[in-house]
Structure formats: structure tokens, C-alpha cells
Amino acid sequence: MRGCRGRQPHPAGRGNHPRQQRSVAQRVQSPLCGSTVARYNRLQVISLQPIMTGTTPENSHWIVQLNHKNRTGSFALLFSAIAVHLSATQPGWLLWTLLTLQFLLYPHLIYWRARRAPSPLRTELNSLLLDALLFGVWISLLGFPLWISYTMVIGITINLMVFRGPLGMVQAATALMLGIALAWLVQPPYLTTLNHWLANLLCIVGLTLYLMMVGNVAFSRNIRIREAREQLRASEAALQEANHALHQQLAEINLLQQQLRAQADRDPLTGAYNRRYFDVSIERELVQCSRHQQALALILIDIDHFKTVNDEYGHQAGDLVLTALADVLSLHSRASDIVCRYGGEEFLVALPNTDADTAKRRAEHYRAVFANLRLDWHGAELTATISLGVASFPRHGSDIDALLRSADLALYRAKHLGRNRVELHALPEPP
């Protein structure tokens, strides 16, 4: 039923003596969710640093910086090994110049070019192919020395496979063979018989250090990845917790807003709907009944001698009578009915899809139940009666104003005929 027995505080309502209660609006206006906001404030945006060692916050890609360090160190060792190898053959100044440019200056030129390229990473990966091509040239020019050739082939193949997978191995082999072929255009192929122990040792040391460096980088990367994943999991858990708390707070706020809307529609003393709600709802009900050709009845109710109750027992006793009547009306009404405190000691019940005769029987039931109530007021037995006027749509009026006038006339007639009775509005006799 639309009448409610609960006591909802509403500061704007009209009661016999309004009670001072904390409004739901004050609760809604309190901070949204202090604990939730605190949880969100604790969430920090994770800035994932480059997941490799040896990187710095510069504009160039971390792979460019890493490869610059690796290339500089490994090329220096290769320079030493090749220099030892060539020292036994007494090469000319041109070969020494090319060796110096290739293994000492070339790493820095490549780094400089990659840093200034629009796409540093792509430029650096292409530079690895250039490394392989030049290694093929040097391997052929030197006569395929075993350890020098092996070190170059393994080093450049690992480099390309790290960044391009199996495709990198194919690209390394292709570039090496292309470099060897280019060298044959300058010098016919030959196999050297030189095998200097110091050159071999430098190659072994250099290759060992390179492989250790690759392992260390992989280890460091795994550590960084694991730390990043742990941070992401922690942040995700915190976010889920905060999100759950936020949903709880939103649900609470929605509930408070519903209560606030209910307060705006309810009389704070009796819990029945107020006149504002009735005025809005009755128009809608009349439209529905007119559309479906259904009847609608109004019962206007007034407490008999209510002023006497207030004068003899006090206003709090009057409040008790008003509340008791609202409870009776709500308890004995349907969910579709609208139980409203219309003003002062007057109540109004709208009964959709109800004809006049049925409404009169309902009104008589209200009257009888209320008349039999015995209210305890500080040890004294308090009783009261009601008078009721009934009118129906469309029989007694086609709009709310006409219906209210008809119900009011019926109520006046009930009062005039002795009170504690129900009267149905009587249509004027035809001439």
C-alpha cells in the first residue's frame, strides 16, 4: 500500500507538534567517502623505468644506450685482438686507419646517428645489420682467422637474435655472407695460417665477457619485470579495494537519496503521504483511470471533536490520535491506494479502480476499526471517532477539483447528521 506506517522525518511537513529529527539530507551532504578518497590518494601511478640496467633518463631509446656501451667495449677488445693478429703481417697505414675507424670511432658515430634519428630504435636495429655486414668484410680481409671469426659471428648473431628472435639469426648470416662477398670484390679469398695465442686469448676473454654481460642483462631484466608485476598486482588490489568501497558508498548514497525523496513526500508526524505528493499523484491516477475507463474513489476523513482532544489531553495526545488514524488507514489499504494527510486532522484516501459502493464499504471499515481503538494515554483510555465523505470518478466529478468538492460535501453531510458515520455524495435530483 502507498500509505506507510514508518515515521520518516521531514522538516517541511505539517504535524500537530513536529518532532526535531536529524534529516537524511544532512547525512547526504556529509563527505562522500573519506575512507575511499584516502584509498585513492594512496594509489600512485607506477612509472616503469626501462627494464634493463645501464639506462638513463635521456631522449634516446634505452636499447640505443645499452648497445652503445656494449659495442664500444666489445669493439675495443676486437681492435686489440685484430691488432695483435695484424702485427705479424706488417700491414700498411691504410689497413690500420680502417681498423681504427671501424672499431674505435665507428661505435660513437653509430650512437650519434641513432640518437638524432626520428626513430632511434629502428635506426639502432638497422645498425646491427651494418655491424654484421662489416664483420663479414673484416673476416674475409683477415683470411678467416678462427677465433676472431668465431667471436664476430657469435657476437653479432646473439645481438640480432636478442632483439629479433630467429629472424635475427637469418639476418645475421645473410649480412655476414654479403660482407664476405663484398670483400672478395677487393681481395680474392684466402685462409690465413696465422694463429697468434694473444689474439686468441683476447677473443676468448672478450667473448666470455660478452656472454656474461648478456646473462647479467637478462637477469636484471627479469628482476625488473618481476618487481614491476608485483607493483602492478599491489596497485590493482588497492584499486579493486577502493572501487569496492566506492560502490558501497554509492549504494549508501543512493539509499539516502531515496530516503530523502521519501521524506519530501511524507508527513513527518504520521508517515502518510503529504498533500504535495497527493496533488502530483492524483492527476496521474485520473489519467490512467480515464484511459482504461476505470473508476476512482476518494474518501475524505475528519477526526470528530479533535480540538476537544487537544484541549483536554494536550497536543501530544492529539499527535497520538493522528498517528493511530494514519496506522489504521495504511494497514487496511491496498498497495495501490494513496493514503494522505490532507491537512490538520483531515486525511484523504484515493482508491484507483474502485467504484463508489466499494469505496463506501471500505470507508465504513475504516470508521469501525478506528472507533473500536482504545489508546492508552498515561493510564487514561483515549478514544475518538471519524466522519467520512465518499465521492467517485467519473460519477461525481471528471477532475480532481470536482471530486474534492463532492467528497467535502459528503463529509459535511456526515458531520451534520451526527458524526461517526460515512456518507456518499448524493447527486442532485433531476428536475
C-alpha positions as CSV (number, residue, x, y, z in Angstrom):
1,M,0.0,0.0,0.0
2,R,1.1,3.5,-0.6
3,G,0.5,4.7,2.9
4,C,3.4,3.9,5.1
5,R,3.4,3.2,8.9
6,G,7.1,4.2,9.2
7,R,7.9,7.6,10.8
8,Q,10.1,9.4,8.2
9,P,11.4,12.8,9.5
10,H,10.6,15.7,7.1
11,P,11.4,19.2,8.3
12,A,8.9,20.8,5.8
13,G,5.9,18.7,6.8
14,R,3.0,19.8,8.9
15,G,2.4,18.0,12.1
16,N,0.4,18.7,15.2
17,H,3.7,19.1,17.0
18,P,6.7,18.5,14.6
19,R,9.5,16.5,16.1
20,Q,13.1,17.6,15.9
21,Q,14.9,14.8,14.0
22,R,18.2,14.7,12.1
23,S,17.4,15.0,8.3
24,V,18.7,12.5,5.8
25,A,19.8,15.5,3.8
26,Q,22.4,16.3,6.4
27,R,23.8,12.8,6.0
28,V,23.9,13.1,2.3
29,Q,25.7,16.4,2.5
30,S,28.5,14.8,4.6
31,P,31.8,13.9,2.9
32,L,31.2,11.3,0.1
33,C,33.5,8.7,1.2
34,G,36.5,9.7,3.4
35,S,38.0,6.2,3.5
36,T,37.5,5.7,-0.2
37,V,39.2,9.0,-1.1
38,A,42.0,8.1,1.2
39,R,42.4,4.8,-0.6
40,Y,42.5,6.6,-3.9
41,N,45.0,9.1,-2.6
42,R,47.3,6.2,-1.7
43,L,47.2,4.9,-5.3
44,Q,50.3,6.0,-7.0
45,V,50.9,5.9,-10.8
46,I,53.6,3.4,-11.5
47,S,56.3,4.8,-13.6
48,L,58.0,1.8,-15.2
49,Q,61.7,2.6,-15.6
50,P,63.5,0.9,-18.5
51,I,63.7,-2.8,-17.6
52,M,67.3,-3.0,-18.3
53,T,70.5,-2.0,-16.5
54,G,72.6,0.9,-17.6
55,T,69.8,3.1,-18.8
56,T,69.5,6.8,-18.1
57,P,66.6,9.3,-18.5
58,E,67.7,10.6,-21.8
59,N,65.8,11.2,-25.0
60,S,67.4,8.2,-26.8
61,H,65.9,4.7,-26.6
62,W,67.4,2.5,-23.8
63,I,68.4,-0.1,-26.4
64,V,70.5,2.6,-28.2
65,Q,72.2,3.4,-24.9
66,L,72.8,-0.2,-24.0
67,N,74.2,-1.2,-27.4
68,H,76.5,1.9,-27.4
69,K,78.1,0.7,-24.2
70,N,78.3,-2.9,-25.4
71,R,79.5,-2.0,-28.9
72,T,82.2,0.3,-27.5
73,G,83.6,-2.3,-25.1
74,S,83.4,-5.3,-27.4
75,F,84.8,-3.4,-30.4
76,A,87.8,-2.2,-28.3
77,L,88.6,-5.9,-27.5
78,L,88.2,-6.9,-31.1
79,F,90.5,-4.0,-32.1
80,S,93.1,-5.4,-29.7
81,A,92.8,-8.9,-31.0
82,I,92.9,-7.9,-34.7
83,A,95.8,-5.6,-34.0
84,V,97.8,-8.4,-32.5
85,H,96.9,-10.6,-35.4
86,L,97.9,-8.0,-38.0
87,S,101.2,-7.1,-36.2
88,A,102.7,-10.3,-37.5
89,T,102.0,-9.3,-41.2
90,Q,103.1,-5.7,-41.1
91,P,100.1,-4.2,-42.8
92,G,100.1,-0.7,-44.4
93,W,98.8,2.5,-42.9
94,L,95.5,2.2,-44.8
95,L,94.5,-1.0,-43.0
96,W,95.5,0.4,-39.7
97,T,93.4,3.5,-40.4
98,L,90.4,1.4,-41.4
99,L,90.8,-0.7,-38.3
100,T,90.9,2.3,-36.1
101,L,87.8,3.9,-37.8
102,Q,85.9,0.7,-37.7
103,F,86.5,-0.5,-34.1
104,L,87.2,2.7,-32.2
105,L,85.4,5.6,-34.0
106,Y,82.5,3.7,-35.6
107,P,80.6,2.8,-32.3
108,H,80.4,6.5,-31.4
109,L,79.3,7.6,-34.9
110,I,76.5,4.9,-34.9
111,Y,75.4,6.1,-31.5
112,W,75.3,9.8,-32.6
113,R,73.3,8.9,-35.7
114,A,70.7,6.8,-33.7
115,R,70.2,9.5,-31.1
116,R,69.3,12.1,-33.7
117,A,67.2,9.8,-35.9
118,P,63.4,10.2,-35.9
119,S,63.1,6.5,-34.7
120,P,66.2,5.7,-32.6
121,L,65.2,2.1,-32.0
122,R,64.7,1.3,-35.7
123,T,68.0,3.0,-36.6
124,E,69.9,1.1,-33.9
125,L,68.5,-2.3,-35.1
126,N,69.4,-1.5,-38.7
127,S,72.9,-0.6,-37.4
128,L,73.2,-4.1,-36.1
129,L,72.8,-5.4,-39.7
130,L,75.5,-2.9,-40.7
131,D,77.7,-4.4,-38.0
132,A,77.2,-7.9,-39.4
133,L,78.0,-6.7,-42.9
134,L,81.2,-5.0,-41.8
135,F,82.2,-8.1,-39.8
136,G,81.8,-10.2,-42.9
137,V,84.2,-7.8,-44.7
138,W,86.8,-8.0,-42.0
139,I,86.6,-11.8,-41.6
140,S,87.3,-12.1,-45.4
141,L,90.1,-9.5,-45.4
142,L,91.8,-11.1,-42.5
143,G,91.7,-14.6,-44.1
144,F,89.1,-16.1,-41.8
145,P,91.2,-16.4,-38.6
146,L,89.5,-18.9,-36.4
147,W,88.9,-17.2,-33.0
148,I,88.4,-13.7,-34.5
149,S,85.9,-15.0,-37.0
150,Y,84.1,-17.1,-34.4
151,T,83.9,-14.2,-31.9
152,M,82.4,-11.9,-34.6
153,V,79.9,-14.4,-35.9
154,I,78.7,-15.5,-32.4
155,G,78.6,-11.9,-31.1
156,I,76.6,-10.4,-33.9
157,T,74.2,-13.4,-34.2
158,I,73.4,-13.2,-30.4
159,N,72.9,-9.4,-30.7
160,L,70.3,-9.7,-33.5
161,M,68.6,-12.8,-32.0
162,V,68.1,-10.9,-28.7
163,F,66.1,-8.2,-30.5
164,R,64.6,-10.1,-33.4
165,G,64.5,-13.7,-32.4
166,P,65.1,-16.5,-35.0
167,L,64.7,-13.9,-37.8
168,G,67.8,-12.2,-36.3
169,M,69.9,-15.3,-36.8
170,V,68.9,-15.4,-40.5
171,Q,69.6,-11.7,-40.9
172,A,73.0,-12.1,-39.3
173,A,74.0,-15.0,-41.5
174,T,72.8,-13.1,-44.6
175,A,74.6,-9.9,-43.7
176,L,77.8,-11.8,-42.9
177,M,77.8,-13.6,-46.2
178,L,77.1,-10.4,-48.1
179,G,80.0,-8.7,-46.4
180,I,82.3,-11.7,-47.3
181,A,81.1,-11.4,-50.9
182,L,81.8,-7.7,-51.0
183,A,85.4,-8.3,-49.6
184,W,86.0,-10.7,-52.4
185,L,85.5,-7.9,-54.9
186,V,88.5,-6.2,-53.4
187,Q,90.7,-9.1,-52.4
188,P,90.5,-12.8,-53.5
189,P,89.5,-15.1,-50.7
190,Y,92.2,-16.9,-48.8
191,L,92.7,-18.8,-45.5
192,T,95.3,-17.4,-43.1
193,T,97.7,-19.7,-41.3
194,L,98.4,-17.1,-38.5
195,N,97.2,-18.2,-35.1
196,H,98.6,-15.8,-32.5
197,W,98.0,-17.0,-29.0
198,L,97.4,-13.5,-27.6
199,A,94.8,-12.7,-30.2
200,N,93.1,-16.0,-29.4
201,L,93.2,-15.2,-25.7
202,L,91.7,-11.7,-26.3
203,C,88.9,-13.2,-28.3
204,I,88.2,-15.8,-25.7
205,V,88.2,-13.2,-22.9
206,G,86.1,-10.8,-25.0
207,L,83.5,-13.4,-26.0
208,T,83.3,-14.6,-22.3
209,L,82.7,-11.1,-21.0
210,Y,80.1,-10.5,-23.7
211,L,78.2,-13.7,-22.8
212,M,78.4,-12.8,-19.1
213,M,77.1,-9.3,-19.9
214,V,74.1,-10.8,-21.8
215,G,73.3,-13.1,-18.9
216,N,73.5,-10.2,-16.4
217,V,71.3,-8.0,-18.6
218,A,68.7,-10.9,-18.8
219,F,68.9,-11.4,-15.1
220,S,68.5,-7.7,-14.4
221,R,65.6,-7.5,-16.8
222,N,63.8,-10.4,-15.1
223,I,64.3,-8.8,-11.7
224,R,62.8,-5.5,-13.0
225,I,59.9,-7.3,-14.7
226,R,59.1,-9.2,-11.5
227,E,59.2,-6.0,-9.4
228,A,57.0,-4.2,-11.9
229,R,54.5,-7.1,-11.9
230,E,54.4,-7.1,-8.1
231,Q,53.8,-3.4,-8.1
232,L,51.1,-3.8,-10.7
233,R,49.4,-6.5,-8.6
234,A,49.6,-4.4,-5.5
235,S,48.2,-1.4,-7.3
236,E,45.4,-3.5,-8.9
237,A,44.5,-4.9,-5.5
238,A,44.4,-1.4,-3.9
239,L,42.3,-0.2,-6.9
240,Q,39.9,-3.0,-6.6
241,E,39.5,-2.4,-2.8
242,A,38.9,1.3,-3.4
243,N,36.5,0.5,-6.2
244,H,34.6,-1.9,-4.0
245,A,34.4,0.7,-1.2
246,L,33.3,3.4,-3.7
247,H,30.5,1.1,-4.9
248,Q,29.4,0.6,-1.3
249,Q,29.4,4.3,-0.7
250,L,27.5,5.0,-3.8
251,A,24.9,2.4,-2.8
252,E,24.6,4.1,0.6
253,I,24.2,7.5,-1.0
254,N,21.5,6.1,-3.4
255,L,19.7,4.7,-0.4
256,L,20.0,8.1,1.5
257,Q,18.7,9.9,-1.6
258,Q,15.7,7.5,-1.8
259,Q,15.0,8.2,1.9
260,L,15.4,11.9,1.2
261,R,12.9,11.7,-1.6
262,A,10.6,9.8,0.7
263,Q,10.9,12.5,3.3
264,A,9.9,15.1,0.7
265,D,6.7,13.1,0.0
266,R,5.8,12.1,3.6
267,D,4.2,13.8,6.6
268,P,6.8,13.8,9.4
269,L,4.3,13.0,12.2
270,T,2.1,10.3,10.7
271,G,4.2,8.8,7.9
272,A,1.3,9.2,5.5
273,Y,1.9,10.9,2.2
274,N,1.6,14.7,2.3
275,R,-0.6,17.0,0.2
276,R,2.1,17.8,-2.3
277,Y,2.6,14.1,-3.2
278,F,-1.2,13.7,-3.4
279,D,-1.6,16.6,-5.8
280,V,1.1,15.1,-8.1
281,S,-0.1,11.5,-7.9
282,I,-3.9,12.0,-8.3
283,E,-3.6,13.7,-11.7
284,R,-1.6,10.7,-12.9
285,E,-4.2,8.2,-11.5
286,L,-7.1,10.1,-13.1
287,V,-5.4,10.0,-16.5
288,Q,-4.9,6.2,-16.1
289,C,-8.4,5.6,-15.0
290,S,-9.8,7.7,-17.8
291,R,-7.7,5.9,-20.4
292,H,-8.8,2.5,-19.2
293,Q,-12.4,3.5,-18.4
294,Q,-12.0,2.6,-14.7
295,A,-13.5,4.2,-11.6
296,L,-11.6,6.0,-8.9
297,A,-12.9,6.9,-5.5
298,L,-11.9,9.5,-2.9
299,I,-12.5,9.2,0.8
300,L,-12.2,12.4,2.8
301,I,-11.8,11.7,6.6
302,D,-12.0,14.1,9.5
303,I,-11.5,13.3,13.2
304,D,-14.5,14.2,15.2
305,H,-14.1,16.8,18.0
306,F,-10.3,16.8,17.5
307,K,-10.0,20.2,19.1
308,T,-11.6,18.9,22.2
309,V,-8.9,16.1,22.4
310,N,-6.2,18.7,22.2
311,D,-7.8,20.9,24.8
312,E,-8.5,18.2,27.3
313,Y,-5.4,16.0,26.9
314,G,-2.8,18.2,25.2
315,H,-1.3,18.3,21.8
316,Q,0.8,15.2,22.4
317,A,-2.4,13.2,22.9
318,G,-3.6,14.8,19.6
319,D,-0.5,13.5,18.0
320,L,-1.2,10.0,19.2
321,V,-4.7,10.1,17.7
322,L,-3.4,11.4,14.4
323,T,-0.8,8.6,14.3
324,A,-3.3,5.9,15.2
325,L,-5.6,7.0,12.4
326,A,-2.8,7.0,9.9
327,D,-1.8,3.5,11.0
328,V,-5.4,2.3,10.6
329,L,-5.7,3.7,7.1
330,S,-2.4,2.4,6.0
331,L,-2.9,-1.1,7.5
332,H,-6.3,-1.5,5.8
333,S,-5.5,-0.1,2.4
334,R,-4.1,-1.7,-0.7
335,A,-0.6,-1.1,-2.1
336,S,-2.2,0.9,-5.0
337,D,-4.1,3.2,-2.6
338,I,-2.8,6.6,-1.7
339,V,-3.1,7.5,2.0
340,C,-2.5,11.2,2.6
341,R,-2.7,13.6,5.5
342,Y,-4.5,16.4,3.8
343,G,-4.1,19.0,6.5
344,G,-4.7,19.3,10.2
345,E,-6.9,16.4,11.3
346,E,-8.1,15.7,7.8
347,F,-6.9,12.6,5.8
348,L,-7.6,11.6,2.2
349,V,-7.5,8.2,0.7
350,A,-7.5,7.7,-3.1
351,L,-8.6,4.3,-4.3
352,P,-7.8,3.6,-8.0
353,N,-10.1,1.2,-9.9
354,T,-12.7,1.3,-7.2
355,D,-16.4,2.3,-7.6
356,A,-18.4,4.4,-5.2
357,D,-20.2,1.5,-3.5
358,T,-17.0,-0.4,-2.8
359,A,-15.3,2.8,-1.6
360,K,-18.2,3.3,0.8
361,R,-17.8,-0.2,2.3
362,R,-14.1,0.5,2.7
363,A,-14.8,3.8,4.4
364,E,-17.2,2.0,6.8
365,H,-14.5,-0.4,7.6
366,Y,-12.1,2.4,8.4
367,R,-14.7,4.0,10.7
368,A,-15.5,0.8,12.6
369,V,-11.9,-0.1,13.2
370,F,-10.9,3.3,14.4
371,A,-14.0,3.7,16.6
372,N,-13.0,0.4,18.4
373,L,-9.5,1.6,19.1
374,R,-8.6,2.2,22.8
375,L,-5.5,4.4,23.1
376,D,-3.6,4.4,26.4
377,W,-2.7,8.0,27.4
378,H,-0.8,7.9,30.7
379,G,-3.2,5.4,32.2
380,A,-6.3,7.0,30.7
381,E,-8.3,5.4,27.9
382,L,-8.5,7.6,24.9
383,T,-11.0,7.1,22.1
384,A,-12.0,9.0,19.0
385,T,-14.3,8.7,16.0
386,I,-14.1,9.8,12.4
387,S,-16.5,11.1,9.8
388,L,-16.0,10.2,6.2
389,G,-17.2,11.5,2.8
390,V,-17.0,9.4,-0.3
391,A,-17.0,10.5,-4.0
392,S,-16.0,8.7,-7.2
393,F,-14.8,9.4,-10.7
394,P,-16.4,9.9,-13.1
395,R,-19.8,9.6,-11.3
396,H,-19.3,12.6,-9.0
397,G,-16.7,14.6,-11.0
398,S,-14.5,14.5,-14.0
399,D,-11.5,16.3,-12.4
400,I,-9.8,16.4,-9.1
401,D,-11.4,19.7,-8.1
402,A,-14.9,18.4,-8.7
403,L,-14.1,15.2,-6.8
404,L,-12.7,17.0,-3.8
405,R,-15.8,19.3,-3.7
406,S,-18.1,16.2,-3.9
407,A,-16.1,14.4,-1.1
408,D,-16.1,17.5,1.0
409,L,-19.9,17.9,0.6
410,A,-20.3,14.3,1.6
411,L,-18.1,14.8,4.7
412,Y,-20.1,17.9,5.7
413,R,-23.3,15.9,5.4
414,A,-21.8,13.2,7.7
415,K,-20.8,15.8,10.2
416,H,-24.3,17.4,10.0
417,L,-26.0,14.0,10.5
418,G,-24.2,13.4,13.8
419,R,-20.6,12.4,13.0
420,N,-19.0,9.0,13.3
421,R,-20.6,7.9,10.0
422,V,-19.9,7.5,6.3
423,E,-21.8,9.5,3.6
424,L,-21.7,9.0,-0.2
425,H,-22.0,12.2,-2.2
426,A,-25.6,12.4,-3.4
427,L,-26.2,13.7,-6.9
428,P,-28.9,16.3,-7.3
429,E,-32.4,15.0,-8.2
430,P,-33.2,15.6,-11.9
431,P,-35.9,18.2,-12.4
